[in-house]
Amino acid sequence: MKLLIKCTIAIFLLISFQGQAQNPHETKCKMNVEQILLAQSFDIDDPKSEYAKSYVEQIFKDLSSFYSAYIQGQSAEIQQYISSLESLLRKSEELGMNCSMFKKDFQFIQSLK
């Protein structure tokens, strides 16, 4: 019963926020992977750059999947991608990455919680 109530509330919130979001159907970050890597405080040849590249690629992949699940109202998948994205954000910050280019995406995700 609790699960049904939580799912109903999640779906209601998703529908409510869908009307408020500027464009919830696509990633808001318009930079590509190379531009993001060049915006980091460490050099592109730094070993950290390899990790950063894999994190950025995975963030883009998860954001795309998240928005797709959001459009289709798949609340379980949405939560899965939110967890993955939050983990990637933590790892990126631990690496010393600048993730401000994803600020609007993560703000939108936080608004759903």
N, C-alpha and C positions, 0 to 999 in steps of 0.2 A: 504494500500500500504506500509506504514511504517513497519507494522508487517511482511509483506512478505519479505521485504528487511532485517529486523533484523534477521528473521529466516534463510534466505539464508546465511547471513554473519556468523551466529552462526554455521550452518552446515559446512560451508567452514572452519571455524576455528577449529571445532572439527576434521574434516578430516585431516587438516594440522598438528595439534598437535598430532594426533594419531600416525603418523609416527615418530614423534620426541620423544615420551614418551618411557621410558625404558620398562615398562610393564603396559599399561593402563587398563588391564583387571581384576586386582585384587588389594585388599588392600595391600599397601606396608608395613604397620606395621605388623611385624611377632610375636609380643608379644601377649600373651593371657590376658584376663581380670585380672586374679590374679597377673600376673607379672606386669601389669601396676599399679595396686593398691599398690603393694609393692614398686614401684618406686616413690611413692608420698612422700611429705615431712611430711605428717600427718600419724599417726599410723593407722593400719588397723582396730583398734577398735574405732577410732574416729568417731563420728556421721557424719562427712564430708564424710567418706568412703562410706556410703550408697548412698549419692548423686553421688559421684564419680563413683561408680559401675554402677548406672543407666545411667549416661552420657556416660561412656565408652561403655556400651552395645548398647546404641542408636547410638553412633558414628560408631561402627562396622556395625550395621544394615544399617544405612544411606549410609555409604561408599560402602557397597555391592550393595545396590540398585542404588547408583550413577553410579558405574562402569557398572552395567548391563544396565542402561539407556544410558550410554555413548556408549557402544558397539552397541546398537540398534539404536543409533542416535536420541533418543527421547529428543529433546532440551527443551521442556517444563518441562519434568520430571527432567532433569539435573538441571535446574535452581531451581526447588523446593528443590532438595536435597542439592544444594549448599547453599541455604538460611538456611535450617535446620542445616546443618553442621556448618555454620558460627555462628548461634545462640548457638549451643551446645559448640562451642569453646569459645565464650564469657562467657557463664555460667561456663564452666570449669575453665577458668582463674579467674573469680570472686571468685570461690571456693578456688583458690590457687593451682590448679592442675598443674602438669607438663605434658604437652601434646606434648613434643618434639618427642615422638615415632611416632606421626602422621605427622611429619614435611614434609616428602616426599609426602604424600597424599594431604596435604593442599597446598603445593607448586604446585602440579599438578593442583589442582582445581583453584588456583589463576592464573595459566597460561592460563586458559580458559576464564577468564574475560576480 
